[in-house]
Amino acid sequence: MKEIYLIGLGNPGKKYYNSRHNIGFLLLENFSKKYNSNFLLKDKLKSSCSEFQINNSSFKLFLPNTFMNNSGDAVRAIVDWYKINLDQILIIVDDKDLPLGKIRFRQKGSSGGHNGLKSIIEQLQTQNFKRIRIGIGSPPLLKGKNFNTISHVLGNISSEEKTILDKVYMRVIEALEQLNIKKEEYIINELNSFDKDQP
């Protein structure tokens, strides 16, 4: 049985539930729901965890409860507890430098200024882990000044954005389901060329 560990980044608590920064959480909750699996808090993993099987693959989904800026603490706890290779983990994260609806699957790379990724890189002492970045668009311009980045990422997803993001979640979940069937390069190409405006 091949095991896949998916870690969505976000902030715990009702206040942040529907914020753009919580796209990692929202996507994995959609995925878990599709397989009628619930998240249970696992203190030792500093995360809520959901597990299910697809074909002959076991999926373990994690929502860290460490807050975004300390995501690395949860990832470290997960990696240490399961004694897994870093190529078995996949981080799902929002990205304000990508237009809304764009997806970027990368096998490694810098944090790009994302505090969650920065924390993971610090804890794991490497940039070599896979991540799927989901575009939330950059902060709107207000009278020539950039709307505060923090207000943007912690702001709630609008209904127009949700319509687009629901398509993105569906597409990413389809790709995740194929992780053990298709070549990773193929999945990367599929996701990176995703166009939200195609029917």
Backbone as CSV, one residue per row, in Angstrom:
resi,resn,N_x,N_y,N_z,CA_x,CA_y,CA_z,C_x,C_y,C_z
1,MET,0.856,-1.203,0.000,0.000,0.000,0.000,0.886,1.245,0.000
2,LYS,0.706,2.061,-1.003,1.516,3.278,-1.068,0.841,4.368,-0.230
3,GLU,1.644,5.106,0.489,1.067,6.136,1.370,1.396,7.525,0.871
4,ILE,0.389,8.374,0.893,0.563,9.768,0.466,0.135,10.663,1.627
5,TYR,0.989,11.614,1.940,0.723,12.523,3.061,0.485,13.926,2.509
6,LEU,-0.738,14.408,2.683,-1.094,15.732,2.166,-1.281,16.682,3.340
7,ILE,-0.590,17.802,3.295,-0.678,18.767,4.398,-1.173,20.093,3.835
8,GLY,-2.354,20.487,4.272,-2.915,21.771,3.823,-2.529,22.839,4.821
9,LEU,-2.140,24.014,4.334,-1.770,25.075,5.265,-2.941,26.030,5.470
10,GLY,-2.997,26.565,6.693,-4.060,27.508,7.038,-3.944,27.887,8.502
11,ASN,-4.955,28.583,8.997,-5.013,28.957,10.408,-6.221,28.283,11.036
12,PRO,-6.033,27.657,12.218,-7.172,27.013,12.867,-8.146,28.051,13.429
13,GLY,-9.369,27.627,13.639,-10.351,28.495,14.301,-11.371,29.077,13.334
14,LYS,-12.583,29.306,13.863,-13.703,29.807,13.051,-13.386,31.123,12.357
15,LYS,-12.659,31.972,13.073,-12.380,33.325,12.583,-11.719,33.288,11.198
16,TYR,-10.860,32.297,10.984,-10.079,32.248,9.743,-10.635,31.257,8.727
17,TYR,-11.706,30.560,9.133,-12.145,29.398,8.358,-12.230,29.666,6.852
18,ASN,-12.863,30.779,6.488,-13.133,31.033,5.061,-12.161,32.041,4.451
19,SER,-10.979,32.185,5.066,-10.041,33.196,4.541,-9.225,32.634,3.381
20,ARG,-8.695,33.523,2.564,-7.907,33.086,1.399,-6.670,32.292,1.838
21,HIS,-6.156,32.633,2.999,-4.963,31.955,3.514,-5.257,30.497,3.872
22,ASN,-6.549,30.140,3.949,-6.930,28.799,4.392,-7.280,27.861,3.249
23,ILE,-6.851,28.210,2.054,-7.187,27.385,0.894,-6.670,25.955,1.037
24,GLY,-5.504,25.786,1.654,-4.972,24.441,1.880,-5.941,23.606,2.717
25,PHE,-6.492,24.232,3.767,-7.475,23.558,4.623,-8.732,23.229,3.814
26,LEU,-9.237,24.244,3.111,-10.520,24.091,2.413,-10.444,22.993,1.361
27,LEU,-9.333,22.945,0.639,-9.191,21.937,-0.405,-9.192,20.528,0.212
28,LEU,-8.420,20.344,1.272,-8.346,19.006,1.870,-9.664,18.619,2.542
29,GLU,-10.404,19.613,3.053,-11.719,19.301,3.630,-12.665,18.807,2.535
30,ASN,-12.593,19.440,1.370,-13.407,18.980,0.231,-13.040,17.553,-0.162
31,PHE,-11.738,17.284,-0.184,-11.228,15.971,-0.580,-11.724,14.905,0.412
32,SER,-11.585,15.216,1.692,-11.962,14.294,2.752,-13.464,13.994,2.701
33,LYS,-14.246,15.049,2.475,-15.705,14.930,2.417,-16.117,13.988,1.295
34,LYS,-15.411,14.098,0.165,-15.718,13.264,-1.007,-15.633,11.778,-0.646
35,TYR,-14.760,11.451,0.316,-14.579,10.054,0.730,-15.194,9.789,2.105
36,ASN,-16.140,10.663,2.488,-16.865,10.505,3.766,-15.950,10.273,4.954
37,SER,-14.831,10.987,4.963,-13.886,10.831,6.061,-13.873,12.132,6.867
38,ASN,-13.732,12.009,8.182,-13.718,13.203,9.035,-12.324,13.458,9.602
39,PHE,-12.070,14.718,9.919,-10.796,15.083,10.553,-10.905,14.936,12.060
40,LEU,-9.898,14.283,12.639,-9.838,14.143,14.090,-8.549,14.771,14.584
41,LEU,-8.636,15.468,15.701,-7.459,16.130,16.245,-6.477,15.100,16.794
42,LYS,-5.210,15.203,16.368,-4.152,14.330,16.902,-3.095,15.245,17.505
43,ASP,-3.123,15.358,18.829,-2.221,16.300,19.506,-0.763,16.052,19.171
44,LYS,-0.378,14.781,19.124,1.046,14.478,18.905,1.515,14.931,17.527
45,LEU,0.550,15.068,16.588,0.898,15.508,15.228,0.644,17.008,15.040
46,LYS,0.177,17.658,16.121,-0.129,19.099,16.061,-1.047,19.409,14.878
47,SER,-1.956,18.484,14.592,-2.818,18.596,13.408,-4.104,17.822,13.628
48,SER,-5.102,18.160,12.799,-6.253,17.274,12.639,-5.941,16.382,11.446
49,CYS,-6.399,15.140,11.531,-5.989,14.155,10.530,-7.201,13.396,9.992
50,SER,-7.193,13.129,8.693,-8.238,12.336,8.058,-7.550,11.283,7.197
51,GLU,-8.043,10.049,7.222,-7.400,8.983,6.437,-8.439,8.228,5.633
52,PHE,-8.094,7.885,4.403,-8.953,7.024,3.596,-8.110,6.379,2.508
53,GLN,-8.718,5.413,1.833,-7.998,4.724,0.767,-8.672,4.958,-0.574
54,ILE,-7.840,5.070,-1.604,-8.338,5.114,-2.977,-7.557,4.053,-3.728
55,ASN,-8.281,3.101,-4.297,-7.618,1.970,-4.952,-6.611,1.366,-3.975
56,ASN,-5.338,1.311,-4.364,-4.395,0.696,-3.418,-3.465,1.746,-2.819
57,SER,-3.992,2.941,-2.661,-3.205,4.008,-2.030,-3.896,4.472,-0.758
58,SER,-3.067,4.732,0.246,-3.597,5.256,1.499,-3.292,6.748,1.543
59,PHE,-4.328,7.545,1.760,-4.164,8.996,1.838,-4.312,9.445,3.281
60,LYS,-3.321,10.214,3.730,-3.411,10.814,5.055,-3.399,12.327,4.869
61,LEU,-4.448,12.973,5.341,-4.599,14.420,5.166,-4.431,15.111,6.518
62,PHE,-3.724,16.225,6.518,-3.447,16.924,7.782,-3.763,18.411,7.675
63,LEU,-4.402,18.924,8.722,-4.625,20.366,8.858,-3.907,20.785,10.138
64,PRO,-2.730,21.422,10.029,-1.988,21.814,11.228,-2.806,22.753,12.123
65,ASN,-2.668,22.608,13.445,-3.353,23.549,14.338,-2.343,24.495,14.976
66,THR,-1.226,24.713,14.283,-0.123,25.508,14.828,-0.167,26.972,14.385
67,PHE,-1.171,27.354,13.603,-1.188,28.659,12.926,-0.129,28.678,11.823
68,MET,-0.469,29.414,10.780,0.321,29.436,9.549,1.820,29.623,9.786
69,ASN,2.186,30.615,10.618,3.604,30.971,10.740,4.439,29.897,11.419
70,ASN,3.768,28.924,12.039,4.494,27.815,12.674,4.142,26.475,12.037
71,SER,3.715,26.510,10.785,3.317,25.269,10.089,4.416,24.215,10.152
72,GLY,5.660,24.658,10.150,6.801,23.735,10.164,6.794,22.816,11.376
73,ASP,6.268,23.311,12.520,6.237,22.481,13.732,5.377,21.246,13.501
74,ALA,4.223,21.451,12.845,3.316,20.332,12.579,3.931,19.400,11.538
75,VAL,4.504,19.964,10.490,5.094,19.135,9.427,6.231,18.283,9.999
76,ARG,7.049,18.900,10.839,8.141,18.177,11.507,7.588,17.010,12.345
77,ALA,6.520,17.294,13.098,5.916,16.261,13.957,5.380,15.102,13.110
78,ILE,4.760,15.419,11.978,4.202,14.392,11.083,5.332,13.538,10.492
79,VAL,6.362,14.218,9.987,7.489,13.518,9.356,8.186,12.606,10.384
80,ASP,8.387,13.122,11.597,9.082,12.334,12.630,8.233,11.150,13.102
81,TRP,6.941,11.393,13.289,6.061,10.346,13.823,5.947,9.172,12.842
82,TYR,5.749,9.497,11.561,5.568,8.426,10.566,6.899,7.961,9.959
83,LYS,7.975,8.651,10.334,9.306,8.343,9.776,9.261,8.238,8.248
84,ILE,8.753,9.318,7.633,8.562,9.274,6.180,9.647,10.036,5.431
85,ASN,9.840,9.634,4.197,10.719,10.392,3.304,9.985,11.643,2.869
86,LEU,10.750,12.704,2.653,10.116,13.968,2.282,9.410,13.881,0.937
87,ASP,9.789,12.898,0.089,9.101,12.844,-1.200,7.694,12.250,-1.076
88,GLN,7.314,11.835,0.149,5.952,11.332,0.353,4.994,12.437,0.786
89,ILE,5.539,13.618,1.099,4.639,14.682,1.551,4.389,15.698,0.433
90,LEU,3.205,16.266,0.498,2.810,17.286,-0.469,2.081,18.376,0.305
91,ILE,2.578,19.602,0.167,1.997,20.737,0.893,1.039,21.482,-0.044
92,ILE,-0.122,21.863,0.472,-1.073,22.634,-0.340,-1.242,24.006,0.296
93,VAL,-1.044,25.035,-0.517,-0.878,26.375,0.045,-1.434,27.441,-0.898
94,ASP,-1.869,28.547,-0.319,-2.342,29.680,-1.126,-1.144,30.470,-1.654
95,ASP,-1.341,31.230,-2.731,-0.243,32.044,-3.276,-0.790,33.343,-3.857
96,LYS,-0.428,34.454,-3.216,-0.932,35.751,-3.677,-0.206,36.252,-4.919
97,ASP,0.906,35.597,-5.277,1.642,36.019,-6.477,1.133,35.311,-7.728
98,LEU,0.163,34.417,-7.547,-0.451,33.757,-8.704,-1.857,34.308,-8.869
99,PRO,-2.290,34.508,-10.108,-3.670,34.978,-10.322,-4.673,33.967,-9.766
100,LEU,-5.819,34.461,-9.349,-6.881,33.607,-8.832,-7.205,32.519,-9.858
101,GLY,-7.215,31.271,-9.405,-7.577,30.180,-10.309,-6.390,29.496,-10.958
102,LYS,-5.194,30.054,-10.788,-3.988,29.395,-11.335,-3.466,28.381,-10.317
103,ILE,-2.889,27.310,-10.839,-2.320,26.273,-9.974,-0.853,26.080,-10.369
104,ARG,0.018,25.944,-9.368,1.429,25.639,-9.648,1.871,24.463,-8.801
105,PHE,2.233,23.372,-9.456,2.772,22.213,-8.740,4.289,22.277,-8.906
106,ARG,4.998,22.356,-7.780,6.463,22.409,-7.819,7.040,21.287,-6.963
107,GLN,8.158,20.734,-7.409,8.779,19.651,-6.633,9.691,20.178,-5.539
108,LYS,10.088,21.435,-5.653,10.914,22.065,-4.620,10.938,23.559,-4.896
109,GLY,11.571,24.319,-4.000,11.666,25.757,-4.254,11.642,26.557,-2.971
110,SER,11.866,27.846,-3.116,11.920,28.730,-1.946,10.508,28.984,-1.410
111,SER,10.433,29.743,-0.345,9.132,30.025,0.280,8.354,31.062,-0.528
112,GLY,9.049,31.816,-1.397,8.378,32.877,-2.142,7.708,33.882,-1.213
113,GLY,8.286,34.027,-0.008,7.729,35.005,0.940,6.513,34.489,1.702
114,HIS,6.172,33.211,1.514,5.012,32.650,2.229,5.470,32.140,3.590
115,ASN,4.866,32.686,4.665,5.344,32.355,6.016,5.178,30.886,6.381
116,GLY,4.127,30.259,5.859,3.932,28.833,6.137,5.048,28.001,5.533
117,LEU,5.365,28.284,4.259,6.451,27.544,3.594,7.789,27.854,4.247
118,LYS,7.964,29.116,4.644,9.216,29.533,5.292,9.443,28.706,6.564
119,SER,8.382,28.544,7.344,8.461,27.790,8.595,8.795,26.318,8.322
120,ILE,8.209,25.754,7.263,8.478,24.342,6.924,9.938,24.176,6.485
121,ILE,10.409,25.109,5.657,11.809,25.044,5.187,12.772,25.125,6.380
122,GLU,12.456,26.011,7.327,13.319,26.142,8.520,13.334,24.839,9.327
123,GLN,12.163,24.263,9.518,12.065,23.046,10.346,12.690,21.829,9.670
124,LEU,12.493,21.712,8.356,12.998,20.528,7.647,14.428,20.730,7.163
125,GLN,14.895,21.989,7.222,16.255,22.326,6.769,16.469,21.977,5.288
126,THR,15.412,22.085,4.511,15.541,21.841,3.073,14.356,22.481,2.352
127,GLN,14.571,22.772,1.055,13.475,23.280,0.223,12.934,22.164,-0.660
128,ASN,13.488,20.961,-0.476,13.128,19.856,-1.359,11.895,19.102,-0.878
129,PHE,10.757,19.729,-1.007,9.498,19.024,-0.758,8.478,19.578,-1.749
130,LYS,7.519,18.728,-2.111,6.547,19.105,-3.141,5.479,20.021,-2.562
131,ARG,5.037,20.948,-3.401,3.934,21.805,-2.957,3.052,22.154,-4.149
132,ILE,1.766,22.277,-3.867,0.818,22.777,-4.861,0.378,24.147,-4.376
133,ARG,0.683,25.158,-5.185,0.319,26.528,-4.821,-0.924,26.931,-5.606
134,ILE,-1.872,27.495,-4.888,-3.140,27.876,-5.508,-3.282,29.389,-5.476
135,GLY,-3.452,29.972,-6.643,-3.482,31.431,-6.756,-4.686,32.056,-6.073
136,ILE,-4.436,33.126,-5.312,-5.548,33.896,-4.731,-5.518,35.323,-5.279
137,GLY,-4.565,35.598,-6.197,-4.476,36.947,-6.758,-3.823,37.906,-5.773
138,SER,-3.308,39.002,-6.296,-2.635,39.955,-5.403,-3.661,40.913,-4.806
139,PRO,-3.282,41.585,-3.711,-4.217,42.514,-3.062,-4.704,43.563,-4.059
140,PRO,-5.974,43.955,-3.977,-6.485,44.964,-4.906,-5.783,46.303,-4.697
141,LEU,-5.714,47.087,-5.744,-5.133,48.431,-5.631,-6.192,49.377,-5.100
142,LEU,-5.833,50.111,-4.083,-6.756,51.106,-3.543,-6.101,52.472,-3.695
143,LYS,-6.696,53.325,-4.526,-6.139,54.667,-4.769,-4.628,54.607,-4.969
144,GLY,-4.209,53.682,-5.848,-2.782,53.625,-6.181,-1.920,52.916,-5.148
145,LYS,-2.488,52.650,-3.965,-1.702,51.948,-2.938,-2.158,50.502,-2.884
146,ASN,-1.221,49.604,-2.678,-1.622,48.207,-2.537,-2.388,48.013,-1.241
147,PHE,-3.538,47.412,-1.366,-4.330,47.019,-0.209,-3.416,46.155,0.654
148,ASN,-3.471,46.326,1.938,-2.618,45.594,2.856,-2.650,44.077,2.583
149,THR,-1.459,43.507,2.389,-1.342,42.068,2.071,-1.998,41.201,3.148
150,ILE,-1.789,41.562,4.412,-2.342,40.755,5.498,-3.866,40.757,5.439
151,SER,-4.445,41.947,5.193,-5.906,42.023,5.095,-6.398,41.177,3.931
152,HIS,-5.588,41.145,2.858,-5.995,40.375,1.678,-5.974,38.875,1.961
153,VAL,-4.849,38.378,2.478,-4.759,36.925,2.658,-5.685,36.439,3.777
154,LEU,-5.911,37.291,4.788,-6.791,36.874,5.884,-8.251,37.248,5.627
155,GLY,-8.485,37.943,4.496,-9.857,38.320,4.140,-10.640,37.100,3.681
156,ASN,-11.970,37.195,3.789,-12.811,36.068,3.407,-12.944,35.939,1.897
157,ILE,-13.077,34.707,1.452,-13.258,34.414,0.033,-14.667,34.866,-0.369
158,SER,-14.752,35.642,-1.430,-16.069,36.126,-1.889,-16.783,35.008,-2.651
159,SER,-18.081,35.203,-2.915,-18.817,34.137,-3.617,-18.314,33.976,-5.049
160,GLU,-17.871,35.092,-5.691,-17.311,34.988,-7.051,-16.016,34.167,-7.015
161,GLU,-15.184,34.465,-6.008,-13.924,33.718,-5.880,-14.204,32.244,-5.598
162,LYS,-15.212,32.000,-4.773,-15.522,30.619,-4.391,-15.905,29.801,-5.622
163,THR,-16.650,30.405,-6.539,-17.048,29.698,-7.766,-15.817,29.225,-8.526
164,ILE,-14.824,30.112,-8.632,-13.575,29.754,-9.331,-12.804,28.704,-8.532
165,LEU,-12.694,28.936,-7.223,-11.900,28.029,-6.384,-12.513,26.627,-6.328
166,ASP,-13.840,26.538,-6.376,-14.466,25.213,-6.374,-14.003,24.395,-7.582
167,LYS,-13.850,25.071,-8.727,-13.340,24.403,-9.934,-11.897,23.948,-9.703
168,VAL,-11.121,24.843,-9.079,-9.712,24.540,-8.799,-9.620,23.328,-7.866
169,TYR,-10.421,23.348,-6.780,-10.379,22.233,-5.825,-10.686,20.925,-6.547
170,MET,-11.724,20.948,-7.380,-12.125,19.735,-8.083,-10.983,19.202,-8.939
171,ARG,-10.336,20.134,-9.635,-9.237,19.759,-10.539,-8.057,19.187,-9.755
172,VAL,-7.706,19.849,-8.657,-6.566,19.394,-7.856,-6.882,18.029,-7.223
173,ILE,-8.108,17.879,-6.732,-8.491,16.602,-6.113,-8.413,15.473,-7.141
174,GLU,-8.879,15.740,-8.358,-8.769,14.723,-9.425,-7.304,14.323,-9.641
175,ALA,-6.433,15.331,-9.616,-5.000,15.062,-9.815,-4.434,14.259,-8.640
176,LEU,-4.821,14.634,-7.419,-4.316,13.933,-6.235,-4.743,12.463,-6.256
177,GLU,-5.958,12.212,-6.717,-6.461,10.836,-6.776,-5.616,9.980,-7.723
178,GLN,-4.961,10.643,-8.678,-4.175,9.932,-9.693,-2.688,9.834,-9.332
179,LEU,-2.330,10.357,-8.156,-0.908,10.473,-7.823,-0.129,9.171,-7.973
180,ASN,-0.757,8.063,-7.638,-0.026,6.793,-7.703,-0.237,6.058,-9.015
181,ILE,-1.044,6.648,-9.893,-1.363,5.963,-11.146,-0.596,6.592,-12.301
182,LYS,-0.588,7.929,-12.300,0.079,8.641,-13.401,1.469,9.100,-12.982
183,LYS,2.300,9.349,-13.966,3.630,9.908,-13.684,3.461,11.315,-13.118
184,GLU,4.307,11.630,-12.139,4.214,12.944,-11.501,4.375,14.087,-12.508
185,GLU,5.285,13.914,-13.462,5.521,14.978,-14.467,4.230,15.279,-15.224
186,TYR,3.483,14.228,-15.491,2.233,14.369,-16.227,1.228,15.188,-15.409
187,ILE,1.142,14.856,-14.125,0.224,15.574,-13.227,0.644,17.031,-13.086
188,ILE,1.948,17.249,-12.976,2.463,18.624,-12.860,2.039,19.432,-14.090
189,ASN,2.250,18.863,-15.267,1.866,19.569,-16.499,0.373,19.845,-16.555
190,GLU,-0.407,18.834,-16.169,-1.865,18.990,-16.191,-2.313,20.140,-15.288
191,LEU,-1.767,20.155,-14.076,-2.200,21.192,-13.117,-1.682,22.573,-13.506
192,ASN,-0.416,22.617,-13.949,0.163,23.922,-14.254,-0.449,24.558,-15.491
193,SER,-1.113,23.738,-16.312,-1.737,24.312,-17.522,-3.246,24.502,-17.334
194,PHE,-3.731,24.272,-16.104,-5.167,24.411,-15.830,-5.649,25.824,-16.155
195,ASP,-6.792,25.899,-16.825,-7.384,27.194,-17.168,-8.788,27.253,-16.594
196,LYS,-9.003,28.155,-15.635,-10.292,28.232,-14.945,-11.440,28.591,-15.886
197,ASP,-11.121,29.171,-17.068,-12.181,29.620,-17.952,-12.624,28.550,-18.952
198,GLN,-11.910,27.426,-18.957,-12.355,26.347,-19.843,-13.557,25.646,-19.218
199,PRO,-14.525,25.280,-20.042,-15.722,24.631,-19.485,-15.375,23.309,-18.819
